[in-house]
Amino acid sequence: MAQIEHRKIAFIGAGNMARSIIAGLVESGYPAQNITATAPSQTEEMR
């Protein structure tokens, strides 16, 4: 079987949708170290 290239994936906004997609990727064998998610800090939310 050919080796699949695992690109880096970034999610802007780590809400429920991103969490579900990330969980599915990791469960299917995608390397977790290639996934990044960001969320607004509490300081920004208070503005």
PDB file of N, CA, C and O in Angstrom:
ATOM      1  N   MET A   1       0.838  -1.168   0.000  1.00  0.00           N
ATOM      2  CA  MET A   1       0.000   0.000   0.000  1.00  0.00           C
ATOM      3  C   MET A   1       0.889   1.239   0.000  1.00  0.00           C
ATOM      4  O   MET A   1       1.915   1.272   0.680  1.00  0.00           O
ATOM      5  N   ALA A   2       0.496   2.259  -0.764  1.00  0.00           N
ATOM      6  CA  ALA A   2       1.265   3.493  -0.824  1.00  0.00           C
ATOM      7  C   ALA A   2       1.121   4.268   0.477  1.00  0.00           C
ATOM      8  O   ALA A   2       0.068   4.264   1.114  1.00  0.00           O
ATOM      9  N   GLN A   3       2.199   4.928   0.852  1.00  0.00           N
ATOM     10  CA  GLN A   3       2.161   5.722   2.078  1.00  0.00           C
ATOM     11  C   GLN A   3       1.407   7.021   1.806  1.00  0.00           C
ATOM     12  O   GLN A   3       1.649   7.686   0.799  1.00  0.00           O
ATOM     13  N   ILE A   4       0.502   7.374   2.696  1.00  0.00           N
ATOM     14  CA  ILE A   4      -0.285   8.589   2.556  1.00  0.00           C
ATOM     15  C   ILE A   4       0.447   9.733   3.238  1.00  0.00           C
ATOM     16  O   ILE A   4       0.915   9.599   4.368  1.00  0.00           O
ATOM     17  N   GLU A   5       0.542  10.868   2.536  1.00  0.00           N
ATOM     18  CA  GLU A   5       1.168  12.051   3.119  1.00  0.00           C
ATOM     19  C   GLU A   5       0.170  12.705   4.073  1.00  0.00           C
ATOM     20  O   GLU A   5      -0.958  13.006   3.684  1.00  0.00           O
ATOM     21  N   HIS A   6       0.579  12.920   5.300  1.00  0.00           N
ATOM     22  CA  HIS A   6      -0.287  13.556   6.292  1.00  0.00           C
ATOM     23  C   HIS A   6       0.096  15.027   6.401  1.00  0.00           C
ATOM     24  O   HIS A   6       1.117  15.375   6.994  1.00  0.00           O
ATOM     25  N   ARG A   7      -0.730  15.873   5.824  1.00  0.00           N
ATOM     26  CA  ARG A   7      -0.488  17.312   5.904  1.00  0.00           C
ATOM     27  C   ARG A   7      -0.943  17.846   7.251  1.00  0.00           C
ATOM     28  O   ARG A   7      -1.715  17.206   7.964  1.00  0.00           O
ATOM     29  N   LYS A   8      -0.455  19.016   7.581  1.00  0.00           N
ATOM     30  CA  LYS A   8      -0.894  19.661   8.822  1.00  0.00           C
ATOM     31  C   LYS A   8      -2.249  20.310   8.580  1.00  0.00           C
ATOM     32  O   LYS A   8      -2.497  20.891   7.523  1.00  0.00           O
ATOM     33  N   ILE A   9      -3.126  20.201   9.583  1.00  0.00           N
ATOM     34  CA  ILE A   9      -4.465  20.764   9.507  1.00  0.00           C
ATOM     35  C   ILE A   9      -4.640  21.705  10.686  1.00  0.00           C
ATOM     36  O   ILE A   9      -4.277  21.370  11.813  1.00  0.00           O
ATOM     37  N   ALA A  10      -5.203  22.896  10.425  1.00  0.00           N
ATOM     38  CA  ALA A  10      -5.470  23.859  11.497  1.00  0.00           C
ATOM     39  C   ALA A  10      -6.945  24.234  11.487  1.00  0.00           C
ATOM     40  O   ALA A  10      -7.539  24.439  10.428  1.00  0.00           O
ATOM     41  N   PHE A  11      -7.520  24.320  12.666  1.00  0.00           N
ATOM     42  CA  PHE A  11      -8.905  24.746  12.836  1.00  0.00           C
ATOM     43  C   PHE A  11      -8.897  26.085  13.557  1.00  0.00           C
ATOM     44  O   PHE A  11      -8.305  26.218  14.628  1.00  0.00           O
ATOM     45  N   ILE A  12      -9.557  27.077  12.966  1.00  0.00           N
ATOM     46  CA  ILE A  12      -9.705  28.383  13.602  1.00  0.00           C
ATOM     47  C   ILE A  12     -11.074  28.369  14.269  1.00  0.00           C
ATOM     48  O   ILE A  12     -12.100  28.424  13.592  1.00  0.00           O
ATOM     49  N   GLY A  13     -11.088  28.297  15.558  1.00  0.00           N
ATOM     50  CA  GLY A  13     -12.332  28.128  16.297  1.00  0.00           C
ATOM     51  C   GLY A  13     -12.462  26.662  16.681  1.00  0.00           C
ATOM     52  O   GLY A  13     -12.746  25.820  15.829  1.00  0.00           O
ATOM     53  N   ALA A  14     -12.263  26.360  17.921  1.00  0.00           N
ATOM     54  CA  ALA A  14     -12.267  24.970  18.380  1.00  0.00           C
ATOM     55  C   ALA A  14     -13.580  24.644  19.073  1.00  0.00           C
ATOM     56  O   ALA A  14     -13.591  24.195  20.219  1.00  0.00           O
ATOM     57  N   GLY A  15     -14.678  24.870  18.380  1.00  0.00           N
ATOM     58  CA  GLY A  15     -15.992  24.578  18.942  1.00  0.00           C
ATOM     59  C   GLY A  15     -16.382  23.125  18.736  1.00  0.00           C
ATOM     60  O   GLY A  15     -15.541  22.279  18.431  1.00  0.00           O
ATOM     61  N   ASN A  16     -17.660  22.849  18.905  1.00  0.00           N
ATOM     62  CA  ASN A  16     -18.159  21.478  18.809  1.00  0.00           C
ATOM     63  C   ASN A  16     -17.903  20.846  17.445  1.00  0.00           C
ATOM     64  O   ASN A  16     -17.557  19.667  17.369  1.00  0.00           O
ATOM     65  N   MET A  17     -18.070  21.614  16.365  1.00  0.00           N
ATOM     66  CA  MET A  17     -17.854  21.079  15.020  1.00  0.00           C
ATOM     67  C   MET A  17     -16.394  20.667  14.840  1.00  0.00           C
ATOM     68  O   MET A  17     -16.113  19.568  14.362  1.00  0.00           O
ATOM     69  N   ALA A  18     -15.470  21.541  15.218  1.00  0.00           N
ATOM     70  CA  ALA A  18     -14.045  21.223  15.090  1.00  0.00           C
ATOM     71  C   ALA A  18     -13.683  20.017  15.949  1.00  0.00           C
ATOM     72  O   ALA A  18     -12.926  19.148  15.516  1.00  0.00           O
ATOM     73  N   ARG A  19     -14.216  19.962  17.157  1.00  0.00           N
ATOM     74  CA  ARG A  19     -13.926  18.822  18.043  1.00  0.00           C
ATOM     75  C   ARG A  19     -14.388  17.514  17.422  1.00  0.00           C
ATOM     76  O   ARG A  19     -13.684  16.507  17.497  1.00  0.00           O
ATOM     77  N   SER A  20     -15.553  17.522  16.816  1.00  0.00           N
ATOM     78  CA  SER A  20     -16.071  16.305  16.186  1.00  0.00           C
ATOM     79  C   SER A  20     -15.213  15.879  15.004  1.00  0.00           C
ATOM     80  O   SER A  20     -14.908  14.698  14.842  1.00  0.00           O
ATOM     81  N   ILE A  21     -14.827  16.840  14.186  1.00  0.00           N
ATOM     82  CA  ILE A  21     -13.982  16.529  13.024  1.00  0.00           C
ATOM     83  C   ILE A  21     -12.631  16.000  13.488  1.00  0.00           C
ATOM     84  O   ILE A  21     -12.134  15.006  12.958  1.00  0.00           O
ATOM     85  N   ILE A  22     -12.034  16.663  14.479  1.00  0.00           N
ATOM     86  CA  ILE A  22     -10.733  16.232  14.999  1.00  0.00           C
ATOM     87  C   ILE A  22     -10.824  14.827  15.579  1.00  0.00           C
ATOM     88  O   ILE A  22      -9.950  13.995  15.333  1.00  0.00           O
ATOM     89  N   ALA A  23     -11.873  14.559  16.345  1.00  0.00           N
ATOM     90  CA  ALA A  23     -12.044  13.219  16.924  1.00  0.00           C
ATOM     91  C   ALA A  23     -12.127  12.168  15.825  1.00  0.00           C
ATOM     92  O   ALA A  23     -11.517  11.105  15.938  1.00  0.00           O
ATOM     93  N   GLY A  24     -12.871  12.454  14.769  1.00  0.00           N
ATOM     94  CA  GLY A  24     -12.983  11.512  13.658  1.00  0.00           C
ATOM     95  C   GLY A  24     -11.658  11.291  12.957  1.00  0.00           C
ATOM     96  O   GLY A  24     -11.323  10.161  12.598  1.00  0.00           O
ATOM     97  N   LEU A  25     -10.897  12.364  12.758  1.00  0.00           N
ATOM     98  CA  LEU A  25      -9.587  12.236  12.119  1.00  0.00           C
ATOM     99  C   LEU A  25      -8.659  11.352  12.948  1.00  0.00           C
ATOM    100  O   LEU A  25      -8.021  10.442  12.419  1.00  0.00           O
ATOM    101  N   VAL A  26      -8.589  11.627  14.247  1.00  0.00           N
ATOM    102  CA  VAL A  26      -7.689  10.871  15.126  1.00  0.00           C
ATOM    103  C   VAL A  26      -8.130   9.408  15.218  1.00  0.00           C
ATOM    104  O   VAL A  26      -7.293   8.506  15.178  1.00  0.00           O
ATOM    105  N   GLU A  27      -9.426   9.172  15.339  1.00  0.00           N
ATOM    106  CA  GLU A  27      -9.930   7.795  15.414  1.00  0.00           C
ATOM    107  C   GLU A  27      -9.640   7.012  14.135  1.00  0.00           C
ATOM    108  O   GLU A  27      -9.487   5.791  14.172  1.00  0.00           O
ATOM    109  N   SER A  28      -9.564   7.720  12.999  1.00  0.00           N
ATOM    110  CA  SER A  28      -9.289   7.033  11.739  1.00  0.00           C
ATOM    111  C   SER A  28      -7.793   6.869  11.483  1.00  0.00           C
ATOM    112  O   SER A  28      -7.392   6.337  10.447  1.00  0.00           O
ATOM    113  N   GLY A  29      -6.959   7.331  12.437  1.00  0.00           N
ATOM    114  CA  GLY A  29      -5.525   7.112  12.314  1.00  0.00           C
ATOM    115  C   GLY A  29      -4.717   8.324  11.893  1.00  0.00           C
ATOM    116  O   GLY A  29      -3.506   8.213  11.705  1.00  0.00           O
ATOM    117  N   TYR A  30      -5.355   9.486  11.739  1.00  0.00           N
ATOM    118  CA  TYR A  30      -4.612  10.690  11.373  1.00  0.00           C
ATOM    119  C   TYR A  30      -3.737  11.094  12.555  1.00  0.00           C
ATOM    120  O   TYR A  30      -4.210  11.094  13.691  1.00  0.00           O
ATOM    121  N   PRO A  31      -2.475  11.438  12.316  1.00  0.00           N
ATOM    122  CA  PRO A  31      -1.575  11.768  13.428  1.00  0.00           C
ATOM    123  C   PRO A  31      -2.006  13.049  14.156  1.00  0.00           C
ATOM    124  O   PRO A  31      -2.109  14.113  13.545  1.00  0.00           O
ATOM    125  N   ALA A  32      -2.252  12.937  15.443  1.00  0.00           N
ATOM    126  CA  ALA A  32      -2.705  14.076  16.246  1.00  0.00           C
ATOM    127  C   ALA A  32      -1.698  15.225  16.226  1.00  0.00           C
ATOM    128  O   ALA A  32      -2.087  16.388  16.337  1.00  0.00           O
ATOM    129  N   GLN A  33      -0.414  14.912  16.087  1.00  0.00           N
ATOM    130  CA  GLN A  33       0.597  15.968  16.087  1.00  0.00           C
ATOM    131  C   GLN A  33       0.506  16.847  14.843  1.00  0.00           C
ATOM    132  O   GLN A  33       1.143  17.899  14.789  1.00  0.00           O
ATOM    133  N   ASN A  34      -0.269  16.439  13.847  1.00  0.00           N
ATOM    134  CA  ASN A  34      -0.448  17.235  12.633  1.00  0.00           C
ATOM    135  C   ASN A  34      -1.718  18.079  12.680  1.00  0.00           C
ATOM    136  O   ASN A  34      -2.083  18.694  11.678  1.00  0.00           O
ATOM    137  N   ILE A  35      -2.394  18.120  13.825  1.00  0.00           N
ATOM    138  CA  ILE A  35      -3.650  18.859  13.960  1.00  0.00           C
ATOM    139  C   ILE A  35      -3.475  19.956  15.000  1.00  0.00           C
ATOM    140  O   ILE A  35      -2.978  19.716  16.101  1.00  0.00           O
ATOM    141  N   THR A  36      -3.893  21.171  14.631  1.00  0.00           N
ATOM    142  CA  THR A  36      -3.847  22.311  15.534  1.00  0.00           C
ATOM    143  C   THR A  36      -5.227  22.950  15.574  1.00  0.00           C
ATOM    144  O   THR A  36      -5.893  23.058  14.544  1.00  0.00           O
ATOM    145  N   ALA A  37      -5.660  23.374  16.754  1.00  0.00           N
ATOM    146  CA  ALA A  37      -6.930  24.083  16.895  1.00  0.00           C
ATOM    147  C   ALA A  37      -6.718  25.290  17.793  1.00  0.00           C
ATOM    148  O   ALA A  37      -6.007  25.217  18.795  1.00  0.00           O
ATOM    149  N   THR A  38      -7.339  26.395  17.426  1.00  0.00           N
ATOM    150  CA  THR A  38      -7.239  27.601  18.234  1.00  0.00           C
ATOM    151  C   THR A  38      -8.629  28.062  18.642  1.00  0.00           C
ATOM    152  O   THR A  38      -9.612  27.803  17.947  1.00  0.00           O
ATOM    153  N   ALA A  39      -8.699  28.736  19.758  1.00  0.00           N
ATOM    154  CA  ALA A  39      -9.958  29.292  20.251  1.00  0.00           C
ATOM    155  C   ALA A  39      -9.660  30.654  20.869  1.00  0.00           C
ATOM    156  O   ALA A  39      -8.550  30.895  21.345  1.00  0.00           O
ATOM    157  N   PRO A  40     -10.647  31.539  20.859  1.00  0.00           N
ATOM    158  CA  PRO A  40     -10.426  32.847  21.496  1.00  0.00           C
ATOM    159  C   PRO A  40     -10.124  32.670  22.982  1.00  0.00           C
ATOM    160  O   PRO A  40     -10.654  31.772  23.636  1.00  0.00           O
ATOM    161  N   SER A  41      -9.276  33.530  23.493  1.00  0.00           N
ATOM    162  CA  SER A  41      -8.968  33.451  24.928  1.00  0.00           C
ATOM    163  C   SER A  41     -10.124  34.050  25.726  1.00  0.00           C
ATOM    164  O   SER A  41     -10.954  34.773  25.175  1.00  0.00           O
ATOM    165  N   GLN A  42     -10.176  33.750  27.013  1.00  0.00           N
ATOM    166  CA  GLN A  42     -11.225  34.305  27.866  1.00  0.00           C
ATOM    167  C   GLN A  42     -11.167  35.827  27.877  1.00  0.00           C
ATOM    168  O   GLN A  42     -12.206  36.482  27.961  1.00  0.00           O
ATOM    169  N   THR A  43      -9.990  36.387  27.794  1.00  0.00           N
ATOM    170  CA  THR A  43      -9.851  37.841  27.790  1.00  0.00           C
ATOM    171  C   THR A  43     -10.583  38.439  26.603  1.00  0.00           C
ATOM    172  O   THR A  43     -11.288  39.437  26.751  1.00  0.00           O
ATOM    173  N   GLU A  44     -10.427  37.846  25.429  1.00  0.00           N
ATOM    174  CA  GLU A  44     -11.106  38.349  24.246  1.00  0.00           C
ATOM    175  C   GLU A  44     -12.611  38.167  24.356  1.00  0.00           C
ATOM    176  O   GLU A  44     -13.369  39.012  23.880  1.00  0.00           O
ATOM    177  N   GLU A  45     -13.056  37.079  24.977  1.00  0.00           N
ATOM    178  CA  GLU A  45     -14.486  36.832  25.116  1.00  0.00           C
ATOM    179  C   GLU A  45     -15.144  37.869  26.016  1.00  0.00           C
ATOM    180  O   GLU A  45     -16.330  38.156  25.854  1.00  0.00           O
ATOM    181  N   MET A  46     -14.401  38.435  26.959  1.00  0.00           N
ATOM    182  CA  MET A  46     -14.968  39.386  27.903  1.00  0.00           C
ATOM    183  C   MET A  46     -15.117  40.783  27.303  1.00  0.00           C
ATOM    184  O   MET A  46     -15.767  41.637  27.905  1.00  0.00           O
ATOM    185  N   ARG A  47     -14.540  41.032  26.149  1.00  0.00           N
ATOM    186  CA  ARG A  47     -14.616  42.365  25.521  1.00  0.00           C
ATOM    187  C   ARG A  47     -15.985  42.635  24.975  1.00  0.00           C
ATOM    188  O   ARG A  47     -16.227  43.704  24.415  1.00  0.00           O
TER     189      ARG A  47
END
